[in-house]
Amino acid sequence: MVLPPKSDQALATRNSLSEAVEVDTYAGKLHIEWDSNAKVTPMGQLPFFIKFLKLGGRFDPWVSDCPLDYRSNNAPKKVNVLGSLFLSILSGYNRYAHITNLMSDQVNSRLLGMSKVVSDDSARRGLNKIEEKAGIEWLQTHLQSCYAPLLTTL
């Protein structure tokens, strides 16, 4: 049986979260340090999720396989459209108009490999360009690639 430390100082020295954690994102490596006195943010764990997506090979194939195809040089990048929708969903937003709240966030979009967050109109137009059958097949394929390995485990 291990007894708890007698003081807060002893707890701080034994706490592994007091050291920096290295996280690999699309913007490069981050060193994250925990501040026990700071306020909690709903997006604070996002760099760890982005690391999972990058190292697990989930985000890049999802973007590249998307049947969204722009022909204009002025069109937004596919990663910016899908990434804006992705960040919006992770933020708990349920309307296109809420994407506007993300436009001032320059950190999380860069961590996901985006150059900018697109407007709600661009995101809506992008989704409308995806043919329904092709879109369902794209999403179903990537969803199945996530859970298929679990089906072979006893």
C-alpha positions as CSV (number, residue, x, y, z in Angstrom):
1,M,0.0,0.0,0.0
2,V,1.3,3.4,-0.9
3,L,0.5,6.3,1.4
4,P,-0.4,9.7,-0.1
5,P,2.2,12.5,0.1
6,K,2.0,14.6,3.2
7,S,2.2,18.0,1.5
8,D,1.2,19.7,-1.8
9,Q,4.9,20.2,-2.5
10,A,5.5,16.5,-2.4
11,L,2.5,15.9,-4.7
12,A,3.8,18.4,-7.2
13,T,7.2,16.8,-7.4
14,R,5.7,13.3,-7.9
15,N,3.1,14.4,-10.5
16,S,4.2,13.4,-14.0
17,L,1.9,16.0,-15.5
18,S,4.1,18.8,-14.1
19,E,6.6,18.0,-16.9
20,A,6.2,19.1,-20.5
21,V,4.6,16.5,-22.9
22,E,5.7,16.5,-26.5
23,V,2.9,16.3,-29.0
24,D,3.4,15.9,-32.8
25,T,0.9,17.9,-34.9
26,Y,0.7,19.1,-38.5
27,A,2.2,22.4,-37.4
28,G,5.2,20.6,-35.8
29,K,6.0,19.4,-32.4
30,L,4.4,21.1,-29.4
31,H,5.6,21.0,-25.8
32,I,2.5,21.1,-23.5
33,E,2.8,22.0,-19.9
34,W,0.0,21.7,-17.4
35,D,-0.9,24.6,-15.2
36,S,-3.0,23.4,-12.3
37,N,-4.1,27.0,-11.6
38,A,-5.3,27.8,-15.1
39,K,-8.9,27.6,-16.2
40,V,-10.1,24.6,-18.1
41,T,-10.7,25.1,-21.9
42,P,-13.0,22.8,-23.9
43,M,-10.4,22.5,-26.7
44,G,-7.4,21.9,-24.4
45,Q,-7.1,18.3,-25.3
46,L,-7.3,18.9,-29.1
47,P,-3.5,18.7,-29.7
48,F,-3.5,15.1,-28.3
49,F,-6.4,14.2,-30.6
50,I,-4.7,15.7,-33.5
51,K,-1.6,13.7,-32.7
52,F,-3.8,10.6,-32.7
53,L,-5.2,11.5,-36.1
54,K,-1.8,12.2,-37.6
55,L,0.1,9.3,-36.2
56,G,-2.8,6.9,-36.8
57,G,-3.1,7.9,-40.4
58,R,-6.8,8.9,-40.0
59,F,-7.0,12.6,-41.1
60,D,-4.9,12.7,-44.3
61,P,-6.6,9.8,-46.0
62,W,-10.0,11.1,-44.9
63,V,-9.3,14.5,-46.6
64,S,-7.7,13.1,-49.7
65,D,-10.4,10.5,-50.3
66,C,-13.2,13.1,-49.9
67,P,-15.2,13.4,-53.2
68,L,-15.1,17.2,-52.9
69,D,-13.6,18.5,-56.1
70,Y,-13.0,22.1,-56.9
71,R,-12.0,23.3,-60.4
72,S,-11.5,27.0,-59.6
73,N,-8.2,28.5,-58.5
74,N,-10.1,30.7,-56.2
75,A,-11.8,27.9,-54.4
76,P,-10.8,27.0,-50.8
77,K,-8.5,24.1,-50.1
78,K,-10.3,20.8,-49.3
79,V,-8.4,20.5,-46.0
80,N,-9.7,23.9,-45.0
81,V,-13.3,23.1,-45.7
82,L,-13.3,19.7,-44.1
83,G,-11.1,20.9,-41.2
84,S,-13.4,23.8,-40.5
85,L,-16.4,21.4,-40.3
86,F,-14.3,19.0,-38.2
87,L,-13.3,21.7,-35.7
88,S,-16.9,23.0,-35.6
89,I,-18.2,19.5,-34.7
90,L,-15.5,19.0,-32.1
91,S,-16.3,22.4,-30.5
92,G,-19.9,21.2,-30.1
93,Y,-21.4,23.5,-32.7
94,N,-24.5,22.3,-34.5
95,R,-25.1,25.1,-37.1
96,Y,-23.0,26.3,-40.0
97,A,-23.1,29.9,-38.6
98,H,-21.2,28.7,-35.6
99,I,-18.1,28.2,-37.8
100,T,-17.7,32.0,-37.6
101,N,-16.7,31.5,-34.0
102,L,-13.7,29.5,-35.1
103,M,-12.4,32.0,-37.6
104,S,-10.4,33.9,-35.0
105,D,-8.7,30.8,-33.7
106,Q,-5.4,30.7,-35.4
107,V,-3.9,27.9,-33.2
108,N,-6.1,24.8,-33.6
109,S,-6.5,25.2,-37.3
110,R,-2.8,25.3,-37.8
111,L,-2.3,22.3,-35.6
112,L,-4.7,20.4,-38.0
113,G,-2.7,21.5,-41.1
114,M,-5.1,24.1,-42.3
115,S,-4.1,27.5,-43.6
116,K,-7.4,29.1,-42.5
117,V,-10.9,28.4,-41.2
118,V,-13.4,28.9,-44.1
119,S,-16.6,30.8,-43.8
120,D,-19.9,29.1,-43.1
121,D,-21.0,29.8,-46.6
122,S,-17.9,28.1,-48.1
123,A,-18.4,25.1,-45.8
124,R,-22.1,24.8,-46.8
125,R,-21.2,25.1,-50.5
126,G,-18.5,22.6,-50.2
127,L,-20.8,20.0,-48.7
128,N,-23.4,20.7,-51.3
129,K,-20.8,19.9,-54.0
130,I,-20.4,16.3,-52.7
131,E,-22.7,13.9,-54.4
132,E,-24.8,12.1,-51.8
133,K,-23.9,8.5,-52.8
134,A,-20.2,9.2,-53.1
135,G,-20.2,11.1,-49.8
136,I,-21.9,8.2,-47.9
137,E,-19.5,5.7,-49.4
138,W,-16.5,7.9,-48.5
139,L,-17.7,8.3,-44.9
140,Q,-18.7,4.7,-44.5
141,T,-15.3,3.5,-45.8
142,H,-13.4,5.6,-43.3
143,L,-15.8,4.7,-40.4
144,Q,-15.3,1.0,-41.2
145,S,-11.5,1.3,-41.3
146,C,-11.8,2.6,-37.7
147,Y,-13.8,-0.3,-36.2
148,A,-12.9,-3.2,-38.6
149,P,-9.7,-4.2,-36.6
150,L,-11.8,-4.5,-33.4
151,L,-14.1,-7.1,-35.1
152,T,-11.2,-9.5,-35.4
153,T,-10.3,-9.3,-31.7
154,L,-11.8,-11.8,-29.2
